[in-house]
């Protein structure tokens, strides 16, 4: 693994795992009042675009990280819409 790949993989791991506590907390408490619907909608769309970008580049760190992040951010977004 090159230094560039290591940095990309590490960055992808850190930024993806950063969403786990938020998704878990919302799942557990069903409390979403303090979460911005606009921010999560735009962020989720941005992550989807990063995923498409990664697919076009055939870059596995980008693809894997953004698949997982899209799932987690999408989950929070759906719960925000459902629980208000």
N, C-alpha and C positions, 0 to 999 in steps of 0.2 A: 504494500500500500504506500503510495506516495504521500509526501507531506500535504499536498493540496487535497488529496482524497481524505486523509486523516482529519484535516481541519473541517472539511465539508461534512464528513460523517459525524464528527463531534458536535458541530454546530447544529446539525439536523437533530441529533439525539437530545441535546439540551433544550432546544426550542420546542420540540415536540412533547417531551416529558413535562415541560412547564405547564401544559394544559391539563394534565391529569388531576392535580389537586382541585382545580376549578370545576371540572366536569364531575368529579366525585362528590364534591360539596353540594353542587346543585342537585345531583341525582339523589343524594341522601336527604337533603333538607327540603327540596322542592321550592326553595326560596330564590327568586330571580329578580326581585324588585330593584336591587342595586346594580343590575347588569344592563348595559346599554344595548337595546335592540339594534339601533343603527350601527353601532360599532361592530357587533357580532355578525350582522348581515354583511357589512362591507368586508370584514376580515375573512369570513367564510368564502365569499366570492373571490377575494384575493388569493386565498389558499388554493381554491379550485384552479385559478389561473396559473399559479406556481406549479401545480400538478401537471397541467397541460404543457407548460414550458419544460418541465423535467422529462415528460414523455417525448416531446419533440427532440430534446437533446439526448435522449436515452441515458439519462443520468440517474442511476439507481439511488444514490443518497437523497436527491431531490424528490424522486418518485415515492420512495418508501416513507420519508418524513412527512411529505404532504398528504399522502393517503391517510396516515394515522392522524395527523393534525386536522384534516378535513373531517374525519370521523368524529373526533373529540369536539371540535368547534361546532360542527353541525349538530351534534347531540345537545350541546349547551344552547344553541340557537333554537332548536325544536322545543326544548324544555322552557326557554324564555317565552316563546309563543304560546305554548300550552299552559304554563303556570302563571304567566303574566309578570 
